[in-house]
């Protein structure tokens, strides 16, 4: 799944769990699905972060440490 799709599904799951209309078994299944999605999203975000750090490394610098800057939307 794409990142955006995963985030949307996690929001749907959170809403279903908040409304208290799901059975205990269904709630457990939804929670498990949400945790799996959260792990997948975390891996993807970590990968993207590493990629950005690599892109931020100054090519004219001999320093192999990436330059990191705060993300500001």
C-alpha positions in Angstrom: 0.0 0.0 0.0 1.1 3.6 -0.6 1.9 5.8 2.4 -1.2 7.9 1.9 -3.5 4.8 1.7 -1.9 3.4 4.8 -2.4 6.6 6.8 -6.0 6.8 5.6 -6.7 3.2 6.7 -5.2 3.9 10.1 -7.5 6.9 10.5 -10.5 4.7 9.5 -9.4 2.0 12.0 -9.0 4.6 14.8 -12.5 5.9 14.1 -14.0 2.4 14.1 -12.3 1.7 17.5 -13.5 5.1 18.9 -17.2 4.6 18.0 -17.6 1.5 20.3 -19.9 -0.2 17.8 -17.5 -3.0 17.0 -17.3 -6.3 18.8 -14.4 -7.2 20.9 -13.1 -9.7 18.3 -13.4 -7.1 15.5 -11.7 -4.5 17.7 -8.8 -6.8 18.3 -8.6 -7.6 14.6 -8.7 -3.9 13.7 -6.1 -3.1 16.3 -3.8 -5.8 14.9 -4.3 -4.4 11.4 -3.5 -0.9 12.6 -0.3 -2.0 14.3 0.9 -3.8 11.2 0.2 -0.7 9.1 1.9 1.5 11.7 5.0 -0.6 11.5 5.0 -0.5 7.7 4.5 3.3 7.7 7.4 3.7 10.3 9.7 1.7 8.0 8.8 3.7 5.0 9.3 7.0 6.9 12.7 5.9 8.1 13.7 4.9 4.6 12.5 8.3 3.3 14.4 10.1 6.1 17.6 8.2 5.2 17.2 9.1 1.5 16.7 12.8 2.4 19.8 12.8 4.6 21.8 11.4 1.7 20.4 14.0 -0.6 21.3 16.7 1.9 25.0 15.6 2.0 27.1 18.3 0.4 28.8 16.9 -2.7 31.8 19.3 -2.4 32.4 18.3 1.2 34.7 15.5 2.2 32.5 15.0 5.3 30.4 11.9 5.0 28.0 13.0 7.7 24.7 14.2 6.2 23.5 17.7 6.9 20.1 17.6 8.5 17.7 20.4 8.6 14.3 20.6 10.4 11.3 19.9 8.1 9.1 22.9 7.9 6.0 22.5 5.7 
